[in-house]
């Protein structure tokens, strides 16, 4: 790497770290003022509060990294412009593309790290943060007993669980119904199901089967004596397990990319609408690439000398990122409603802003 590249990279990394530190501190201070009364009421010590914010920092970094990258590229480029270093750079026969190359390489490196960070580290931190809020702050408390759970196990079969004890893996008052179009074919009513880890199956008690015979316009009731769910031929392919029940109640923000992908595949197999989850999955992959877009934006916006200095650069970076995030949220709304395919929804903001950024970059180079 040439000396000039090292100089550009050092300047960019220094500004990037400054931006990350500034935004993380701002987020923490805002959140601290919001939760200060809760911390005091609970009598939390400083190290406990610090533990909470350690769980919160990964989510903050995920949100502010594109903003920090834009800020770093703006400050780095404007420094070259304001100190006439860009004039010397251009006089040596180098174009703006040569200037942006080392910054863009750093951006690619950051994108790779961020993909892993957002896909696996952030969900684990979010899960720990939510657990901390429930156990320490008393927020978002979920009982170990969950009520009225519904699962569309296949296109024509619905499972209802009146109560699920997560600690003991016991379900009570279960109804399994199979339909043919709009007609109910049969229904299993099970008083209790207890998960047997050794058999990887549900142990049943008080199992009733009702057959609805529409040809004779009457209902037949049978009492079966099968001990396990998969002892019944009609129920052998049911995939329901305590882990799946818990996962269905888990927020997508708490799932890593692998878990979210498996969850989507499981939901699709049961005929569920997974449009929203697919948008979230693809968005988690596309969002790290926003850093590359903001690098091009930052260089193109700050390559011309402007009055205002650092304050103006900061204002521009905030404005661009708010527009980007606003566009992202609007497109996600259309994606959630099914108006735009999930994959296009996730990448639409990056595509539109990349076109605009490259337009300004080409215009400057001319």
DAQUI-V319589 format. One record per residue. N is the residue number from 1. RES is the residue in one small letter. PHI is phi as a letter, one per 20 degrees, with the letter a starting at -180 (NA if undefined). OMEGA is omega in whole degrees, -180 to 180 (NA if undefined). Layout:
n=N res=RES phi=PHI omega=OMEGA
n=N res=RES phi=PHI omega=OMEGA
This chain:
n=1 res=x phi=NA omega=-179
n=2 res=x phi=f omega=-179
n=3 res=x phi=g omega=179
n=4 res=x phi=f omega=178
n=5 res=x phi=f omega=178
n=6 res=x phi=f omega=-180
n=7 res=x phi=f omega=180
n=8 res=x phi=f omega=-178
n=9 res=x phi=f omega=179
n=10 res=x phi=f omega=179
n=11 res=x phi=f omega=-179
n=12 res=x phi=f omega=-178
n=13 res=x phi=f omega=179
n=14 res=x phi=f omega=179
n=15 res=x phi=f omega=179
n=16 res=x phi=f omega=179
n=17 res=x phi=f omega=177
n=18 res=x phi=f omega=180
n=19 res=x phi=f omega=180
n=20 res=x phi=f omega=-179
n=21 res=x phi=f omega=-179
n=22 res=x phi=f omega=-177
n=23 res=x phi=f omega=177
n=24 res=x phi=f omega=178
n=25 res=x phi=f omega=179
n=26 res=x phi=f omega=179
n=27 res=x phi=f omega=-178
n=28 res=x phi=f omega=-180
n=29 res=x phi=f omega=179
n=30 res=x phi=f omega=180
n=31 res=x phi=f omega=-179
n=32 res=x phi=f omega=178
n=33 res=x phi=f omega=-180
n=34 res=x phi=f omega=-175
n=35 res=x phi=d omega=-174
n=36 res=x phi=g omega=180
n=37 res=x phi=f omega=178
n=38 res=x phi=f omega=178
n=39 res=x phi=f omega=-179
n=40 res=x phi=f omega=-179
n=41 res=x phi=f omega=-180
n=42 res=x phi=e omega=-180
n=43 res=x phi=m omega=-176
n=44 res=x phi=f omega=177
n=45 res=x phi=e omega=-174
n=46 res=x phi=f omega=-177
n=47 res=x phi=f omega=176
n=48 res=x phi=f omega=177
n=49 res=x phi=f omega=178
n=50 res=x phi=f omega=178
n=51 res=x phi=f omega=178
n=52 res=x phi=f omega=-178
n=53 res=x phi=f omega=172
n=54 res=x phi=f omega=176
n=55 res=x phi=f omega=-175
n=56 res=x phi=e omega=-174
n=57 res=x phi=g omega=179
n=58 res=x phi=g omega=178
n=59 res=x phi=f omega=178
n=60 res=x phi=f omega=180
n=61 res=x phi=g omega=177
n=62 res=x phi=g omega=-176
n=63 res=x phi=f omega=-170
n=64 res=x phi=e omega=-178
n=65 res=x phi=g omega=177
n=66 res=x phi=g omega=178
n=67 res=x phi=f omega=179
n=68 res=x phi=f omega=177
n=69 res=x phi=f omega=177
n=70 res=x phi=f omega=179
n=71 res=x phi=f omega=-179
n=72 res=x phi=f omega=180
n=73 res=x phi=f omega=177
n=74 res=x phi=f omega=-179
n=75 res=x phi=f omega=-179
n=76 res=x phi=f omega=-179
n=77 res=x phi=f omega=-179
n=78 res=x phi=f omega=177
n=79 res=x phi=f omega=177
n=80 res=x phi=f omega=-179
n=81 res=x phi=f omega=-175
n=82 res=x phi=f omega=-180
n=83 res=x phi=e omega=176
n=84 res=x phi=m omega=177
n=85 res=x phi=f omega=179
n=86 res=x phi=f omega=178
n=87 res=x phi=f omega=178
n=88 res=x phi=f omega=179
n=89 res=x phi=f omega=180
n=90 res=x phi=f omega=-179
n=91 res=x phi=f omega=179
n=92 res=x phi=e omega=177
n=93 res=x phi=n omega=-179
n=94 res=x phi=e omega=179
n=95 res=x phi=e omega=179
n=96 res=x phi=f omega=177
n=97 res=x phi=f omega=179
n=98 res=x phi=f omega=179
n=99 res=x phi=f omega=-175
n=100 res=x phi=f omega=-174
n=101 res=x phi=g omega=-179
n=102 res=x phi=f omega=178
n=103 res=x phi=f omega=-179
n=104 res=x phi=f omega=177
n=105 res=x phi=f omega=175
n=106 res=x phi=f omega=179
n=107 res=x phi=f omega=178
n=108 res=x phi=f omega=178
n=109 res=x phi=f omega=179
n=110 res=x phi=f omega=180
n=111 res=x phi=f omega=178
n=112 res=x phi=f omega=179
n=113 res=x phi=f omega=-177
n=114 res=x phi=f omega=177
n=115 res=x phi=g omega=178
n=116 res=x phi=f omega=-177
n=117 res=x phi=f omega=-180
n=118 res=x phi=f omega=-175
n=119 res=x phi=e omega=-174
n=120 res=x phi=c omega=-176
n=121 res=x phi=f omega=-177
n=122 res=x phi=f omega=178
n=123 res=x phi=g omega=178
n=124 res=x phi=f omega=178
n=125 res=x phi=f omega=178
n=126 res=x phi=f omega=179
n=127 res=x phi=f omega=179
n=128 res=x phi=f omega=179
n=129 res=x phi=f omega=179
n=130 res=x phi=f omega=178
n=131 res=x phi=f omega=178
n=132 res=x phi=f omega=-179
n=133 res=x phi=f omega=180
n=134 res=x phi=f omega=-172
n=135 res=x phi=e omega=-174
n=136 res=x phi=d omega=-176
n=137 res=x phi=e omega=180
n=138 res=x phi=m omega=179
n=139 res=x phi=d omega=176
n=140 res=x phi=l omega=-177
n=141 res=x phi=f omega=175
n=142 res=x phi=d omega=177
n=143 res=x phi=f omega=176
n=144 res=x phi=f omega=178
n=145 res=x phi=d omega=-179
n=146 res=x phi=d omega=-173
n=147 res=x phi=d omega=174
n=148 res=x phi=l omega=178
n=149 res=x phi=e omega=-180
n=150 res=x phi=c omega=177
n=151 res=x phi=c omega=173
n=152 res=x phi=e omega=-170
n=153 res=x phi=f omega=174
n=154 res=x phi=b omega=-178
n=155 res=x phi=f omega=-175
n=156 res=x phi=c omega=-180
n=157 res=x phi=c omega=-178
n=158 res=x phi=c omega=177
n=159 res=x phi=d omega=175
n=160 res=x phi=c omega=177
n=161 res=x phi=d omega=-178
n=162 res=x phi=f omega=-179
n=163 res=x phi=b omega=178
n=164 res=x phi=c omega=177
n=165 res=x phi=e omega=-174
n=166 res=x phi=f omega=-176
n=167 res=x phi=f omega=-176
n=168 res=x phi=d omega=-179
n=169 res=x phi=l omega=179
n=170 res=x phi=d omega=175
n=171 res=x phi=d omega=179
n=172 res=x phi=c omega=179
n=173 res=x phi=l omega=-177
n=174 res=x phi=d omega=176
n=175 res=x phi=c omega=178
n=176 res=x phi=d omega=-174
n=177 res=x phi=d omega=177
n=178 res=x phi=d omega=-177
n=179 res=x phi=d omega=168
n=180 res=x phi=c omega=-170
n=181 res=x phi=m omega=-179
n=182 res=x phi=d omega=-177
n=183 res=x phi=d omega=177
n=184 res=x phi=f omega=-178
n=185 res=x phi=e omega=177
n=186 res=x phi=b omega=177
n=187 res=x phi=b omega=173
n=188 res=x phi=e omega=173
n=189 res=x phi=d omega=-175
n=190 res=x phi=c omega=-178
n=191 res=x phi=f omega=-177
n=192 res=x phi=b omega=173
n=193 res=x phi=c omega=178
n=194 res=x phi=d omega=-176
n=195 res=x phi=f omega=179
n=196 res=x phi=d omega=-178
n=197 res=x phi=f omega=-177
n=198 res=x phi=f omega=180
n=199 res=x phi=d omega=-178
n=200 res=x phi=l omega=-176
n=201 res=x phi=b omega=179
n=202 res=x phi=e omega=172
n=203 res=x phi=e omega=-172
n=204 res=x phi=d omega=171
n=205 res=x phi=b omega=179
n=206 res=x phi=l omega=-178
n=207 res=x phi=d omega=178
n=208 res=x phi=d omega=175
n=209 res=x phi=c omega=177
n=210 res=x phi=d omega=178
n=211 res=x phi=d omega=-179
n=212 res=x phi=d omega=-177
n=213 res=x phi=e omega=-175
n=214 res=x phi=f omega=-179
n=215 res=x phi=f omega=-180
n=216 res=x phi=d omega=176
n=217 res=x phi=l omega=177
n=218 res=x phi=b omega=-178
n=219 res=x phi=d omega=177
n=220 res=x phi=d omega=179
n=221 res=x phi=d omega=179
n=222 res=x phi=c omega=174
n=223 res=x phi=d omega=-180
n=224 res=x phi=e omega=-178
n=225 res=x phi=d omega=178
n=226 res=x phi=f omega=-175
n=227 res=x phi=e omega=-178
n=228 res=x phi=c omega=-175
n=229 res=x phi=g omega=-176
n=230 res=x phi=e omega=171
n=231 res=x phi=f omega=-180
n=232 res=x phi=e omega=-176
n=233 res=x phi=g omega=-177
n=234 res=x phi=f omega=-174
n=235 res=x phi=d omega=-175
n=236 res=x phi=f omega=-174
n=237 res=x phi=e omega=177
n=238 res=x phi=f omega=-175
n=239 res=x phi=d omega=-175
n=240 res=x phi=f omega=178
n=241 res=x phi=b omega=178
n=242 res=x phi=g omega=179
n=243 res=x phi=f omega=179
n=244 res=x phi=f omega=177
n=245 res=x phi=f omega=179
n=246 res=x phi=f omega=-178
n=247 res=x phi=f omega=179
n=248 res=x phi=f omega=178
n=249 res=x phi=e omega=-180
n=250 res=x phi=e omega=178
n=251 res=x phi=f omega=178
n=252 res=x phi=g omega=180
n=253 res=x phi=f omega=-179
n=254 res=x phi=e omega=-180
n=255 res=x phi=e omega=172
n=256 res=x phi=f omega=-174
n=257 res=x phi=g omega=179
n=258 res=x phi=f omega=180
n=259 res=x phi=f omega=-180
n=260 res=x phi=f omega=178
n=261 res=x phi=f omega=178
n=262 res=x phi=f omega=179
n=263 res=x phi=f omega=179
n=264 res=x phi=f omega=179
n=265 res=x phi=f omega=179
n=266 res=x phi=f omega=179
n=267 res=x phi=f omega=179
n=268 res=x phi=f omega=180
n=269 res=x phi=f omega=-180
n=270 res=x phi=e omega=176
n=271 res=x phi=n omega=-180
n=272 res=x phi=f omega=175
n=273 res=x phi=e omega=-176
n=274 res=x phi=d omega=-177
n=275 res=x phi=g omega=-178
n=276 res=x phi=f omega=-180
n=277 res=x phi=f omega=177
n=278 res=x phi=f omega=177
n=279 res=x phi=f omega=179
n=280 res=x phi=f omega=-179
n=281 res=x phi=f omega=-179
n=282 res=x phi=f omega=179
n=283 res=x phi=f omega=179
n=284 res=x phi=f omega=177
n=285 res=x phi=e omega=-175
n=286 res=x phi=f omega=-174
n=287 res=x phi=f omega=178
n=288 res=x phi=g omega=180
n=289 res=x phi=f omega=177
n=290 res=x phi=f omega=178
n=291 res=x phi=f omega=178
n=292 res=x phi=f omega=179
n=293 res=x phi=f omega=-178
n=294 res=x phi=f omega=175
n=295 res=x phi=f omega=179
n=296 res=x phi=f omega=177
n=297 res=x phi=f omega=-176
n=298 res=x phi=f omega=-179
n=299 res=x phi=f omega=-177
n=300 res=x phi=f omega=-179
n=301 res=x phi=f omega=-174
n=302 res=x phi=d omega=-179
n=303 res=x phi=f omega=176
n=304 res=x phi=e omega=-179
n=305 res=x phi=f omega=178
n=306 res=x phi=c omega=174
n=307 res=x phi=f omega=176
n=308 res=x phi=o omega=176
n=309 res=x phi=m omega=-174
n=310 res=x phi=f omega=-179
n=311 res=x phi=f omega=179
n=312 res=x phi=f omega=179
n=313 res=x phi=f omega=179
n=314 res=x phi=f omega=179
n=315 res=x phi=f omega=179
n=316 res=x phi=f omega=-179
n=317 res=x phi=f omega=178
n=318 res=x phi=f omega=-178
n=319 res=x phi=f omega=-179
n=320 res=x phi=f omega=-178
n=321 res=x phi=f omega=176
n=322 res=x phi=f omega=177
n=323 res=x phi=f omega=179
n=324 res=x phi=f omega=-179
n=325 res=x phi=f omega=177
n=326 res=x phi=f omega=178
n=327 res=x phi=f omega=-180
n=328 res=x phi=f omega=-179
n=329 res=x phi=f omega=179
n=330 res=x phi=f omega=180
n=331 res=x phi=f omega=178
n=332 res=x phi=f omega=178
n=333 res=x phi=f omega=177
n=334 res=x phi=f omega=179
n=335 res=x phi=f omega=178
n=336 res=x phi=f omega=-179
n=337 res=x phi=e omega=179
n=338 res=x phi=n omega=180
n=339 res=x phi=f omega=179
n=340 res=x phi=c omega=177
n=341 res=x phi=g omega=-177
n=342 res=x phi=g omega=-178
n=343 res=x phi=f omega=178
n=344 res=x phi=f omega=178
n=345 res=x phi=g omega=-177
n=346 res=x phi=f omega=-174
n=347 res=x phi=d omega=-174
n=348 res=x phi=f omega=-179
n=349 res=x phi=f omega=178
n=350 res=x phi=f omega=-179
n=351 res=x phi=f omega=-178
n=352 res=x phi=f omega=-177
n=353 res=x phi=f omega=175
n=354 res=x phi=f omega=178
n=355 res=x phi=f omega=179
n=356 res=x phi=f omega=-179
n=357 res=x phi=f omega=180
n=358 res=x phi=f omega=177
n=359 res=x phi=f omega=180
n=360 res=x phi=f omega=179
n=361 res=x phi=f omega=177
n=362 res=x phi=f omega=180
n=363 res=x phi=f omega=180
n=364 res=x phi=f omega=-177
n=365 res=x phi=f omega=178
n=366 res=x phi=f omega=NA
